[in-house]
Amino acid sequence: CEVKTLLFDPQSGLVTALMRFEPGAVLPDHEHVRIEQTYVLEGKLVDKEGPAAGLEITPGEFVWREPGSRHVAWTPEGGLMLAMFQIPNKFHDRDGRVAELDIKLAAAMDRLVA
C-alpha cells in the first residue's frame, strides 16, 4: 500500500490520506477505535470479514464506520481511496496480539510502502 498523508493532527489523531492498493491487497483484521470514512476514487474496496462481509464500495461511493467497528478489507482489482480516520487503530493478529497505529507511525505514513 502506498500512502500520501494530506492532513495529520497529532492532538486529535485525525488523519486524511490518499491510499493506493495493488490488486489483491488485503488490509488485515483491524478495529477503528474512532470513526473511519472512506471515499473510493478508483477500483473497489470489499469487506472480506466482519459484520459487513461482502460489502463492496466502488468508485464514487462513500462508506463510514462507527467507533469500535472491526473488519478485514481487500481490493480485488486494486484501488485508490481517500481515507479519513482518527488514530489509534488496532490491528489484530491471528495469535491474539494487538498492534496500534499510533501517532509515531501516522507521522511517518508518507514513507510507508508495504
C-alpha positions in Angstrom: 0.0 0.0 0.0 1.3 3.5 -0.8 0.1 6.3 1.5 0.2 10.0 1.0 -0.8 11.9 4.1 -2.8 15.0 3.3 -3.6 16.0 6.9 -2.3 14.8 10.3 -3.2 16.4 13.5 -1.3 14.9 16.4 -3.5 16.4 19.1 -6.8 14.9 17.8 -5.2 11.9 16.0 -7.1 13.0 12.8 -5.6 11.6 9.6 -6.7 12.3 6.0 -4.7 10.2 3.4 -4.7 9.0 -0.1 -4.1 5.3 -0.1 -3.2 3.3 -3.2 -3.6 -0.5 -3.1 -2.3 -3.1 -5.5 -4.7 -5.7 -6.9 -5.4 -8.3 -4.3 -4.1 -6.3 -1.4 -5.6 -7.1 2.0 -5.9 -4.7 4.9 -5.7 -7.2 7.8 -8.1 -7.5 10.7 -8.4 -4.1 12.3 -10.6 -2.1 14.6 -11.5 1.5 14.3 -11.3 2.9 17.8 -12.8 6.1 16.5 -14.8 6.9 13.3 -13.4 6.0 9.9 -14.5 7.3 6.5 -13.5 6.1 3.0 -14.3 7.5 -0.4 -13.3 5.3 -3.3 -11.7 7.1 -6.3 -10.6 4.1 -8.3 -11.0 0.3 -8.0 -13.1 -1.4 -5.4 -12.9 -1.9 -1.6 -14.6 -5.1 -0.3 -15.2 -6.2 3.3 -13.7 -9.7 3.4 -14.6 -10.5 7.1 -16.6 -8.7 9.8 -20.2 -7.6 10.3 -20.4 -6.1 6.8 -18.7 -9.1 5.0 -19.3 -8.8 1.2 -20.0 -5.1 1.2 -18.4 -3.6 -1.9 -17.6 0.1 -2.3 -16.9 1.2 -5.9 -15.7 4.5 -7.4 -17.8 7.5 -6.3 -19.1 5.7 -3.3 -18.5 6.6 0.4 -18.6 4.4 3.5 -18.1 5.2 7.1 -17.6 3.0 10.1 -18.6 3.8 13.6 -16.2 3.7 16.6 -15.4 0.1 17.6 -16.1 -1.4 14.2 -13.8 -4.3 13.2 -13.2 -5.8 9.8 -10.8 -7.2 7.1 -10.9 -5.4 3.8 -9.4 -6.1 0.4 -9.0 -4.6 -3.0 -9.6 -7.4 -5.6 -8.7 -5.1 -8.5 -6.6 -2.6 -6.6 -7.7 0.9 -5.9 -7.2 4.5 -4.8 -9.1 5.7 -1.7 -9.4 8.9 0.3 -9.3 7.7 3.9 -10.2 9.8 6.9 -9.8 8.3 10.4 -8.6 9.0 13.9 -5.8 7.0 15.5 -5.2 4.8 17.2 -6.5 2.0 15.0 -5.9 -1.5 16.4 -4.6 -4.3 14.2 -5.4 -7.9 15.5 -3.0 -10.8 14.8 -4.4 -14.3 14.5 -2.5 -15.2 17.6 -4.4 -12.6 19.6 -1.7 -9.9 19.7 -2.9 -6.3 19.1 -0.8 -3.6 17.5 -1.8 0.0 17.3 -1.4 2.5 14.5 -0.2 5.3 16.8 1.0 8.9 16.4 4.6 8.0 15.6 3.6 5.7 12.8 0.9 8.1 11.5 3.6 10.8 11.3 5.7 8.6 9.2 2.9 7.4 6.8 4.3 9.3 3.8 7.2 6.9 3.8 5.1 3.7 4.1 5.2 1.2 1.3 4.1 -2.3 2.3 
